[in-house]
Amino acid sequence: MDKNKKPDLKKPEYILQLEAVFGPPSQSGFGTAVFSEIVEKSEPLKKSAMKIYKYFVGETWDRFGQKAWLSGWKQVYSREGGTEHDIVAELDGIEDPDASLSVPMILGVNDPDFGKFAL
């Protein structure tokens, strides 16, 4: 086996479907993008999400500063353990007024039916 050859890491179909609706990973800082990363169960979700968010906003993180980018950063929902997973219903149930404005974008503005299917 060639040590220099990288393993074929094909994305799972569900990631490809999400990317079709929301876009692949980017550093645009605006709009939507899908990021996929395997993390240890012991790693706090907030830490992993913050790392991806910082990557997403790219060089503007330093230009505008952490304070500007984190001014609206807050947890608006937490799934209770042992409950049935229904991400579409959970998104529709977000009560935070600011966060709820983003729900239509998360559900897929261009094709809401496919967005809900992909989620």
VOBA-1610 file (N, C-alpha, C; in pm, whole numbers, padded with zeros to 5 digits, always signed):
BEGIN
Met+00085-00119+00000Met+00000+00000+00000Met+00089+00124+00000Asp+00055+00220-00081Asp+00130+00345-00092Asp+00100+00433+00030Lys+00203+00465+00109Lys+00185+00547+00229Lys+00140+00689+00197Asn+00175+00738+00079Asn+00142+00875+00041Asn+00002+00890-00014Lys-00061+00778-00046Lys-00196+00784-00101Lys-00296+00808+00012Lys-00379+00909-00006Lys-00480+00940+00094Lys-00597+00843+00081Pro-00658+00806+00192Pro-00774+00716+00184Pro-00889+00784+00112Asp-00970+00706+00047Asp-01086+00758-00025Asp-01195+00787+00078Leu-01210+00913+00111Leu-01308+00952+00212Leu-01431+01012+00144Lys-01512+00927+00091Lys-01634+00973+00024Lys-01735+01018+00129Lys-01802+01126+00096Lys-01902+01178+00188Lys-02025+01089+00183Pro-02088+01068+00299Pro-02213+00991+00301Pro-02322+01065+00223Glu-02418+00991+00175Glu-02527+01048+00094Glu-02600+01159+00169Tyr-02621+01141+00299Tyr-02695+01244+00372Tyr-02619+01376+00377Ile-02487+01372+00379Ile-02407+01495+00375Ile-02420+01559+00237Leu-02415+01478+00133Leu-02430+01531-00004Leu-02566+01597-00022Gln-02671+01537+00036Gln-02805+01596+00026Gln-02811+01729+00101Leu-02753+01733+00220Leu-02750+01858+00295Leu-02672+01965+00220Glu-02560+01927+00161Glu-02480+02023+00085Glu-02555+02072-00039Ala-02637+01987-00098Ala-02715+02028-00215Ala-02812+02140-00178Val-02863+02138-00056Val-02958+02240-00011Val-02886+02362+00047Phe-02787+02337+00132Phe-02728+02444+00212Phe-02588+02486+00169Gly-02527+02412+00077Gly-02394+02446+00030Gly-02285+02370+00102Pro-02172+02353+00035Pro-02059+02283+00095Pro-01987+02375+00195Pro-01890+02322+00269Pro-01814+02405+00361Pro-01757+02527+00289Ser-01761+02640+00357Ser-01707+02763+00296Ser-01657+02854+00406Gln-01596+02962+00364Gln-01553+03065+00457Gln-01618+03198+00421Ser-01739+03192+00367Ser-01809+03313+00324Ser-01858+03397+00441Gly-01888+03333+00552Gly-01935+03405+00669Gly-02082+03442+00666Phe-02148+03421+00553Phe-02290+03454+00542Phe-02360+03342+00468Gly-02491+03333+00485Gly-02567+03228+00419Gly-02555+03098+00495Thr-02559+02989+00421Thr-02554+02858+00484Thr-02442+02774+00423Ala-02396+02678+00499Ala-02294+02584+00454Ala-02303+02463+00546Val-02262+02348+00495Val-02265+02225+00573Val-02122+02186+00609Phe-02101+02160+00736Phe-01973+02115+00785Phe-01994+01981+00852Ser-01902+01890+00831Ser-01911+01757+00888Ser-01777+01723+00952Glu-01782+01685+01077Glu-01658+01655+01147Glu-01686+01548+01252Ile-01597+01454+01263Ile-01608+01352+01367Ile-01536+01406+01490Val-01606+01411+01601Val-01548+01460+01726Val-01564+01353+01834Glu-01477+01362+01931Glu-01486+01271+02045Glu-01611+01305+02127Lys-01675+01203+02182Lys-01793+01228+02265Lys-01761+01317+02383Ser-01638+01313+02427Ser-01599+01393+02543Ser-01579+01541+02508Glu-01567+01573+02377Glu-01548+01713+02338Glu-01682+01786+02344Pro-01686+01898+02415Pro-01811+01973+02424Pro-01856+02021+02285Leu-01984+02009+02257Leu-02039+02050+02128Leu-02012+02198+02102Lys-02023+02280+02206Lys-02000+02423+02190Lys-01859+02451+02139Lys-01761+02378+02187Lys-01621+02398+02145Lys-01606+02363+01997Ser-01662+02251+01956Ser-01654+02209+01816Ser-01729+02307+01726Ala-01848+02348+01768Ala-01927+02443+01689Ala-01855+02577+01675Met-01792+02622+01782Met-01721+02749+01779Met-01604+02743+01681Lys-01533+02632+01678Lys-01420+02615+01586Lys-01470+02622+01441Ile-01581+02557+01413Ile-01637+02558+01277Ile-01690+02697+01242Tyr-01755+02762+01336Tyr-01808+02897+01314Tyr-01694+02993+01281Lys-01585+02984+01356Lys-01470+03072+01332Lys-01413+03047+01192Tyr-01407+02921+01150Tyr-01361+02888+01015Tyr-01458+02947+00911Phe-01589+02933+00938Phe-01691+02979+00844Phe-01681+03129+00817Val-01657+03209+00919Val-01650+03353+00899Val-01513+03395+00845Gly-01418+03302+00845Gly-01290+03324+00779Gly-01213+03444+00830Glu-01152+03515+00737Glu-01066+03627+00774Glu-01143+03743+00836Thr-01274+03747+00819Thr-01352+03855+00880Thr-01361+03840+01032Trp-01328+03720+01082Trp-01326+03699+01228Trp-01230+03800+01291Asp-01111+03812+01234Asp-01012+03905+01288Asp-01046+04049+01253Arg-01099+04071+01135Arg-01129+04207+01092Arg-01235+04273+01179Phe-01344+04201+01207Phe-01452+04258+01288Phe-01438+04225+01436Gly-01360+04124+01467Gly-01336+04088+01606Gly-01432+03985+01661Gln-01380+03909+01755Gln-01458+03803+01819Gln-01584+03857+01884Lys-01575+03973+01947Lys-01691+04031+02015Lys-01807+04053+01918Ala-01776+04104+01799Ala-01881+04128+01700Ala-01945+03997+01655Trp-01864+03896+01628Trp-01916+03770+01577Trp-01991+03691+01684Leu-01955+03712+01810Leu-02020+03635+01917Leu-02134+03711+01985Ser-02162+03831+01938Ser-02268+03910+02003Ser-02404+03840+01999Gly-02430+03765+01895Gly-02558+03694+01884Gly-02546+03544+01911Trp-02429+03500+01952Trp-02403+03357+01974Trp-02464+03316+02107Lys-02563+03229+02101Lys-02624+03178+02223Lys-02698+03049+02192Gln-02716+02970+02292Gln-02792+02846+02275Gln-02940+02880+02280Val-03014+02835+02180Val-03158+02865+02175Val-03242+02738+02185Tyr-03175+02624+02182Tyr-03249+02497+02190Tyr-03156+02387+02235Ser-03208+02296+02311Ser-03135+02176+02351Ser-03232+02059+02351Arg-03197+01956+02277Arg-03283+01838+02269Arg-03272+01761+02401Glu-03384+01730+02458Glu-03386+01652+02581Glu-03345+01508+02552Gly-03266+01451+02641Gly-03226+01311+02626Gly-03346+01219+02626Gly-03342+01118+02542Gly-03449+01019+02536Gly-03571+01062+02456Thr-03569+01181+02398Thr-03684+01225+02319Thr-03665+01183+02173Glu-03776+01174+02102Glu-03771+01138+01961Glu-03712+01255+01882His-03625+01222+01788His-03560+01325+01706His-03651+01363+01590Asp-03681+01491+01580Asp-03759+01546+01469Asp-03709+01687+01446Ile-03599+01700+01375Ile-03531+01829+01363Ile-03619+01936+01300Val-03705+01900+01207Val-03792+01999+01144Val-03889+02056+01249Ala-03952+01970+01326Ala-04043+02017+01431Ala-03967+02095+01538Glu-03846+02051+01569Glu-03766+02122+01669Glu-03729+02263+01621Leu-03692+02274+01493Leu-03663+02406+01438Leu-03787+02495+01438Asp-03899+02439+01396Asp-04025+02515+01393Asp-04067+02559+01534Gly-04021+02485+01635Gly-04059+02516+01773Gly-03966+02612+01844Ile-03863+02662+01778Ile-03771+02756+01843Ile-03847+02883+01877Glu-03840+02922+02002Glu-03918+03036+02050Glu-03839+03166+02053Asp-03706+03158+02049Asp-03625+03280+02051Asp-03658+03362+01926Pro-03702+03487+01943Pro-03745+03568+01826Pro-03636+03587+01721Asp-03512+03615+01764Asp-03404+03637+01667Asp-03369+03507+01594Ala-03356+03399+01669Ala-03319+03271+01607Ala-03429+03219+01516Ser-03553+03241+01553Ser-03664+03189+01472Ser-03669+03254+01334Leu-03610+03373+01320Leu-03605+03438+01189Leu-03519+03361+01089Ser-03425+03281+01142Ser-03335+03204+01056Ser-03391+03067+01018Val-03497+03025+01082Val-03551+02891+01056Val-03586+02869+00909Pro-03652+02962+00839Pro-03681+02937+00697Pro-03554+02913+00616Met-03445+02984+00648Met-03319+02963+00577Met-03264+02823+00607Ile-03277+02780+00732Ile-03227+02648+00771Ile-03309+02538+00705Leu-03437+02563+00684Leu-03522+02462+00621Leu-03507+02458+00470Gly-03432+02548+00413Gly-03406+02544+00269Gly-03496+02637+00192Val-03453+02759+00176Val-03534+02862+00110Val-03570+02824-00034Asn-03473+02775-00110Asn-03496+02746-00252Asn-03584+02625-00274Asp-03576+02528-00186Asp-03656+02406-00200Asp-03688+02352-00061Pro-03787+02412+00007Pro-03818+02373+00144Pro-03850+02224+00161Asp-03916+02165+00063Asp-03949+02023+00075Asp-03824+01938+00077Phe-03729+01968-00015Phe-03604+01892-00017Phe-03520+01925+00105Gly-03525+02051+00150Gly-03453+02090+00272Gly-03499+02010+00391Lys-03630+01995+00406Lys-03685+01916+00517Lys-03647+01770+00501Phe-03651+01719+00378Phe-03612+01580+00353Phe-03466+01559+00390Ala-03380+01651+00347Ala-03236+01636+00374Ala-03207+01641+00524Leu-03279+01728+00595Leu-03260+01735+00740Leu-03309+01608+00806
//
